[in-house]
Amino acid sequence: MSKDKLRIVFMGTPDFAVATLKTLVDAKYHIVGVITAPDKPAGRGRKLNESAVKKYAQSEGLPILQPTNLKAESFLEELRALEANLQIIVAFRMLPEVVWNMPKYGTFNLHASLLPNYRGAAPIHWAIINGETKTGVTTFFIDEKIDTGAMILQDEIDIEPTETVGSLHDKLMNIGSALVLKTVKLIEKGNIETTIQPKVENLKTAYKLNKDNCKIDWTLPLDDIYNKIRGLNPFPAAWTYLNNGNDTLSVKIFKVEKLKETHDLDIGSLVTNKSELKVAVKEGFINIKEIQLPGKRKMEVKSLLNGFHFEENAKLL
């Protein structure tokens, strides 16, 4: 089969997906359509915000569909009219069977974990939060459940001790786009082989992130707190309450260091000087380097300490 005979529909929304779409375009594959999320109002002016994938697809003159309902007959007719024989999914939403079962060569997905672990919405975050030292990317054919289909290829990388979700996201985005290209070439040559996902005891899941599971629990061990903060930095960011005199503020914590020391301070107590803001935890301190107060921009702690007064009994809750 030649590249000309592959007719690809690409589905994705965020920046993570753009790298893969660009790789396919640069490799001269025939992208007959791009499916992405509908434009959404954003910001104070409620201006319609286009997805990163849409912006890139427009720059390349690719046909774009933005369905609100993936089961709507009007969308399905448009999708059939593209006459795709392969669909590639990167950071999109769950597809109904009528969509993923449509093309001759199937529909495969790129997932940012070493499946079967970390199925779900936030695999990059949870790998760091859980203190993993390795992760990777997987391509697999979609089936009726979430991230459970037969695996095609995997690629593994190390997670550095100071890795944040931001830096790991970019690494996985790049190796993921290369893995998708490798997968397409196998399909193109008819050399595709798959592996059924193994059954694993104590399977780790990449739960959707929400306000509750992004809150810092200062009673946890030092390493667990450190991993959680870097696993949410820079997005969506770990948060906590700052009790400062009569005020209780919701603050976001970004860059931190961990300091293993013995102390007799209460958990959550703050130790400050002209250049440091440290939080007392089990086994030591979390040294905060970047923080964001309500209604303010993220800032370095040194800048905060120049103009913000911490009361003597200030504490993070």
TITIFI-819113 format. One record per residue (C-alpha): residue number from 1; x, y, z; residue in three letters. Coordinates in steps of 0.2 Angstrom, whole numbers. Example, Ala and Ser with C-alpha at 12.3 -4.5 7.8 and 13.67 -1.06 7.14 Angstrom:
% residues 2
<rec 1 <62 -22 39> "ALA">;
<rec 2 <68 -5 36> "SER">;
//
This chain:
% residues 317
<rec 1 <0 0 0> "MET">;
<rec 2 <6 18 -4> "SER">;
<rec 3 <4 33 6> "LYS">;
<rec 4 <-9 39 -7> "ASP">;
<rec 5 <-20 24 -3> "LYS">;
<rec 6 <-21 28 15> "LEU">;
<rec 7 <-35 41 19> "ARG">;
<rec 8 <-33 46 37> "ILE">;
<rec 9 <-45 55 48> "VAL">;
<rec 10 <-36 63 63> "PHE">;
<rec 11 <-46 67 79> "MET">;
<rec 12 <-38 77 93> "GLY">;
<rec 13 <-40 94 103> "THR">;
<rec 14 <-25 100 113> "PRO">;
<rec 15 <-7 105 109> "ASP">;
<rec 16 <-2 87 114> "PHE">;
<rec 17 <-11 81 98> "ALA">;
<rec 18 <-4 94 86> "VAL">;
<rec 19 <13 87 87> "ALA">;
<rec 20 <6 71 80> "THR">;
<rec 21 <-4 79 67> "LEU">;
<rec 22 <11 89 61> "LYS">;
<rec 23 <22 74 60> "THR">;
<rec 24 <9 65 49> "LEU">;
<rec 25 <7 81 38> "VAL">;
<rec 26 <26 82 37> "ASP">;
<rec 27 <27 64 32> "ALA">;
<rec 28 <15 68 17> "LYS">;
<rec 29 <1 57 23> "TYR">;
<rec 30 <-16 61 16> "HIS">;
<rec 31 <-26 68 30> "ILE">;
<rec 32 <-44 69 23> "VAL">;
<rec 33 <-52 77 38> "GLY">;
<rec 34 <-48 83 56> "VAL">;
<rec 35 <-61 81 70> "ILE">;
<rec 36 <-59 92 85> "THR">;
<rec 37 <-69 100 99> "ALA">;
<rec 38 <-81 114 96> "PRO">;
<rec 39 <-76 132 99> "ASP">;
<rec 40 <-79 137 117> "LYS">;
<rec 41 <-81 154 125> "PRO">;
<rec 42 <-66 159 136> "ALA">;
<rec 43 <-60 174 145> "GLY">;
<rec 44 <-69 189 151> "ARG">;
<rec 45 <-75 194 134> "GLY">;
<rec 46 <-82 176 131> "ARG">;
<rec 47 <-73 176 115> "LYS">;
<rec 48 <-74 159 106> "LEU">;
<rec 49 <-58 149 108> "ASN">;
<rec 50 <-52 138 95> "GLU">;
<rec 51 <-43 121 99> "SER">;
<rec 52 <-25 120 96> "ALA">;
<rec 53 <-28 106 83> "VAL">;
<rec 54 <-41 117 74> "LYS">;
<rec 55 <-28 131 73> "LYS">;
<rec 56 <-15 120 66> "TYR">;
<rec 57 <-27 111 54> "ALA">;
<rec 58 <-33 128 47> "GLN">;
<rec 59 <-15 133 44> "SER">;
<rec 60 <-13 118 33> "GLU">;
<rec 61 <-29 120 24> "GLY">;
<rec 62 <-36 103 31> "LEU">;
<rec 63 <-55 100 31> "PRO">;
<rec 64 <-61 102 49> "ILE">;
<rec 65 <-77 95 58> "LEU">;
<rec 66 <-82 100 75> "GLN">;
<rec 67 <-97 89 81> "PRO">;
<rec 68 <-105 92 97> "THR">;
<rec 69 <-114 74 96> "ASN">;
<rec 70 <-103 60 89> "LEU">;
<rec 71 <-118 49 86> "LYS">;
<rec 72 <-128 63 76> "ALA">;
<rec 73 <-133 56 59> "GLU">;
<rec 74 <-128 73 51> "SER">;
<rec 75 <-110 70 58> "PHE">;
<rec 76 <-109 52 53> "LEU">;
<rec 77 <-114 56 36> "GLU">;
<rec 78 <-100 69 35> "GLU">;
<rec 79 <-88 57 42> "LEU">;
<rec 80 <-93 43 29> "ARG">;
<rec 81 <-91 56 15> "ALA">;
<rec 82 <-73 58 19> "LEU">;
<rec 83 <-70 40 14> "GLU">;
<rec 84 <-56 37 27> "ALA">;
<rec 85 <-49 20 29> "ASN">;
<rec 86 <-39 24 45> "LEU">;
<rec 87 <-43 35 60> "GLN">;
<rec 88 <-30 41 72> "ILE">;
<rec 89 <-35 48 89> "ILE">;
<rec 90 <-24 58 101> "VAL">;
<rec 91 <-31 67 116> "ALA">;
<rec 92 <-49 67 111> "PHE">;
<rec 93 <-65 60 119> "ARG">;
<rec 94 <-73 43 120> "MET">;
<rec 95 <-79 37 103> "LEU">;
<rec 96 <-95 27 99> "PRO">;
<rec 97 <-93 11 90> "GLU">;
<rec 98 <-102 17 75> "VAL">;
<rec 99 <-87 29 73> "VAL">;
<rec 100 <-72 19 78> "TRP">;
<rec 101 <-78 4 69> "ASN">;
<rec 102 <-80 14 52> "MET">;
<rec 103 <-63 13 43> "PRO">;
<rec 104 <-56 -2 35> "LYS">;
<rec 105 <-40 -2 44> "TYR">;
<rec 106 <-47 2 60> "GLY">;
<rec 107 <-45 17 73> "THR">;
<rec 108 <-30 18 84> "PHE">;
<rec 109 <-26 29 99> "ASN">;
<rec 110 <-11 36 106> "LEU">;
<rec 111 <-11 35 125> "HIS">;
<rec 112 <2 43 136> "ALA">;
<rec 113 <6 29 148> "SER">;
<rec 114 <13 11 147> "LEU">;
<rec 115 <-4 2 146> "LEU">;
<rec 116 <-13 -7 154> "PRO">;
<rec 117 <-7 5 169> "ASN">;
<rec 118 <-14 23 170> "TYR">;
<rec 119 <-29 21 159> "ARG">;
<rec 120 <-40 36 160> "GLY">;
<rec 121 <-39 55 158> "ALA">;
<rec 122 <-23 61 166> "ALA">;
<rec 123 <-10 48 164> "PRO">;
<rec 124 <5 60 164> "ILE">;
<rec 125 <0 68 180> "HIS">;
<rec 126 <-3 52 190> "TRP">;
<rec 127 <13 44 185> "ALA">;
<rec 128 <23 58 193> "ILE">;
<rec 129 <10 60 208> "ILE">;
<rec 130 <13 41 211> "ASN">;
<rec 131 <32 43 211> "GLY">;
<rec 132 <35 32 195> "GLU">;
<rec 133 <52 32 188> "THR">;
<rec 134 <47 26 171> "LYS">;
<rec 135 <32 29 159> "THR">;
<rec 136 <29 30 141> "GLY">;
<rec 137 <17 30 126> "VAL">;
<rec 138 <6 16 119> "THR">;
<rec 139 <-3 15 102> "THR">;
<rec 140 <-18 3 103> "PHE">;
<rec 141 <-34 -1 93> "PHE">;
<rec 142 <-49 6 101> "ILE">;
<rec 143 <-63 -5 107> "ASP">;
<rec 144 <-79 -2 117> "GLU">;
<rec 145 <-70 2 134> "LYS">;
<rec 146 <-58 16 139> "ILE">;
<rec 147 <-40 12 134> "ASP">;
<rec 148 <-42 -7 134> "THR">;
<rec 149 <-39 -11 116> "GLY">;
<rec 150 <-26 -22 108> "ALA">;
<rec 151 <-9 -14 109> "MET">;
<rec 152 <2 -11 94> "ILE">;
<rec 153 <18 -2 100> "LEU">;
<rec 154 <25 5 116> "GLN">;
<rec 155 <40 17 119> "ASP">;
<rec 156 <47 19 137> "GLU">;
<rec 157 <56 34 145> "ILE">;
<rec 158 <63 38 162> "ASP">;
<rec 159 <54 51 174> "ILE">;
<rec 160 <68 62 181> "GLU">;
<rec 161 <68 65 200> "PRO">;
<rec 162 <63 83 197> "THR">;
<rec 163 <52 81 182> "GLU">;
<rec 164 <36 91 182> "THR">;
<rec 165 <20 87 172> "VAL">;
<rec 166 <25 101 160> "GLY">;
<rec 167 <42 94 155> "SER">;
<rec 168 <36 76 155> "LEU">;
<rec 169 <21 81 144> "HIS">;
<rec 170 <32 88 131> "ASP">;
<rec 171 <44 73 131> "LYS">;
<rec 172 <29 61 129> "LEU">;
<rec 173 <21 72 115> "MET">;
<rec 174 <37 70 105> "ASN">;
<rec 175 <40 52 107> "ILE">;
<rec 176 <21 49 105> "GLY">;
<rec 177 <21 57 88> "SER">;
<rec 178 <36 47 82> "ALA">;
<rec 179 <27 31 89> "LEU">;
<rec 180 <11 36 79> "VAL">;
<rec 181 <21 38 63> "LEU">;
<rec 182 <29 21 66> "LYS">;
<rec 183 <12 13 69> "THR">;
<rec 184 <5 20 53> "VAL">;
<rec 185 <20 13 43> "LYS">;
<rec 186 <16 -4 50> "LEU">;
<rec 187 <-2 -2 44> "ILE">;
<rec 188 <3 4 28> "GLU">;
<rec 189 <15 -11 25> "LYS">;
<rec 190 <2 -23 31> "GLY">;
<rec 191 <14 -29 45> "ASN">;
<rec 192 <3 -24 60> "ILE">;
<rec 193 <4 -36 75> "GLU">;
<rec 194 <-6 -33 91> "THR">;
<rec 195 <-5 -39 109> "THR">;
<rec 196 <-19 -41 121> "ILE">;
<rec 197 <-17 -30 136> "GLN">;
<rec 198 <-12 -41 151> "PRO">;
<rec 199 <-22 -43 166> "LYS">;
<rec 200 <-12 -34 180> "VAL">;
<rec 201 <-16 -35 199> "GLU">;
<rec 202 <-17 -18 208> "ASN">;
<rec 203 <-20 -9 191> "LEU">;
<rec 204 <-15 10 192> "LYS">;
<rec 205 <-28 22 186> "THR">;
<rec 206 <-27 39 179> "ALA">;
<rec 207 <-42 47 187> "TYR">;
<rec 208 <-49 63 180> "LYS">;
<rec 209 <-42 78 190> "LEU">;
<rec 210 <-53 89 200> "ASN">;
<rec 211 <-52 102 214> "LYS">;
<rec 212 <-53 89 228> "ASP">;
<rec 213 <-39 77 221> "ASN">;
<rec 214 <-28 92 217> "CYS">;
<rec 215 <-28 99 235> "LYS">;
<rec 216 <-12 96 245> "ILE">;
<rec 217 <-13 85 261> "ASP">;
<rec 218 <1 92 272> "TRP">;
<rec 219 <0 77 283> "THR">;
<rec 220 <7 65 270> "LEU">;
<rec 221 <25 60 269> "PRO">;
<rec 222 <37 73 262> "LEU">;
<rec 223 <40 63 246> "ASP">;
<rec 224 <22 61 243> "ASP">;
<rec 225 <18 79 244> "ILE">;
<rec 226 <33 84 233> "TYR">;
<rec 227 <28 71 220> "ASN">;
<rec 228 <10 78 220> "LYS">;
<rec 229 <15 96 218> "ILE">;
<rec 230 <27 93 203> "ARG">;
<rec 231 <14 81 196> "GLY">;
<rec 232 <2 96 195> "LEU">;
<rec 233 <15 109 189> "ASN">;
<rec 234 <11 119 179> "PRO">;
<rec 235 <-7 113 176> "PHE">;
<rec 236 <-19 112 184> "PRO">;
<rec 237 <-8 116 199> "ALA">;
<rec 238 <-9 109 217> "ALA">;
<rec 239 <-18 121 229> "TRP">;
<rec 240 <-20 123 248> "THR">;
<rec 241 <-28 135 260> "TYR">;
<rec 242 <-17 149 268> "LEU">;
<rec 243 <-23 153 285> "ASN">;
<rec 244 <-15 170 288> "ASN">;
<rec 245 <-21 179 304> "GLY">;
<rec 246 <-40 183 300> "ASN">;
<rec 247 <-38 178 282> "ASP">;
<rec 248 <-40 161 274> "THR">;
<rec 249 <-34 161 256> "LEU">;
<rec 250 <-34 148 242> "SER">;
<rec 251 <-17 148 235> "VAL">;
<rec 252 <-9 138 221> "LYS">;
<rec 253 <9 130 223> "ILE">;
<rec 254 <20 127 208> "PHE">;
<rec 255 <39 125 209> "LYS">;
<rec 256 <45 117 226> "VAL">;
<rec 257 <61 109 233> "GLU">;
<rec 258 <60 95 247> "LYS">;
<rec 259 <72 97 262> "LEU">;
<rec 260 <74 82 273> "LYS">;
<rec 261 <76 88 291> "GLU">;
<rec 262 <71 84 308> "THR">;
<rec 263 <60 98 317> "HIS">;
<rec 264 <47 99 331> "ASP">;
<rec 265 <35 111 321> "LEU">;
<rec 266 <16 108 318> "ASP">;
<rec 267 <12 101 301> "ILE">;
<rec 268 <8 115 289> "GLY">;
<rec 269 <18 128 299> "SER">;
<rec 270 <27 141 289> "LEU">;
<rec 271 <45 147 291> "VAL">;
<rec 272 <49 163 282> "THR">;
<rec 273 <64 174 280> "ASN">;
<rec 274 <68 187 266> "LYS">;
<rec 275 <71 174 253> "SER">;
<rec 276 <62 158 259> "GLU">;
<rec 277 <45 151 262> "LEU">;
<rec 278 <45 133 270> "LYS">;
<rec 279 <31 122 275> "VAL">;
<rec 280 <34 110 289> "ALA">;
<rec 281 <29 92 285> "VAL">;
<rec 282 <34 75 291> "LYS">;
<rec 283 <52 71 288> "GLU">;
<rec 284 <56 89 284> "GLY">;
<rec 285 <50 104 274> "PHE">;
<rec 286 <43 109 257> "ILE">;
<rec 287 <52 124 251> "ASN">;
<rec 288 <41 134 240> "ILE">;
<rec 289 <49 143 225> "LYS">;
<rec 290 <33 148 215> "GLU">;
<rec 291 <16 152 222> "ILE">;
<rec 292 <0 161 216> "GLN">;
<rec 293 <-12 171 227> "LEU">;
<rec 294 <-30 173 222> "PRO">;
<rec 295 <-33 185 208> "GLY">;
<rec 296 <-14 187 206> "LYS">;
<rec 297 <-1 180 193> "ARG">;
<rec 298 <11 166 198> "LYS">;
<rec 299 <26 173 205> "MET">;
<rec 300 <43 168 213> "GLU">;
<rec 301 <42 167 232> "VAL">;
<rec 302 <56 180 233> "LYS">;
<rec 303 <45 193 225> "SER">;
<rec 304 <30 188 236> "LEU">;
<rec 305 <40 190 252> "LEU">;
<rec 306 <45 208 247> "ASN">;
<rec 307 <27 214 248> "GLY">;
<rec 308 <17 201 258> "PHE">;
<rec 309 <16 200 276> "HIS">;
<rec 310 <15 182 284> "PHE">;
<rec 311 <8 183 302> "GLU">;
<rec 312 <17 174 316> "GLU">;
<rec 313 <5 159 316> "ASN">;
<rec 314 <2 158 297> "ALA">;
<rec 315 <-1 140 292> "LYS">;
<rec 316 <-5 130 276> "LEU">;
<rec 317 <-21 119 279> "LEU">;
//
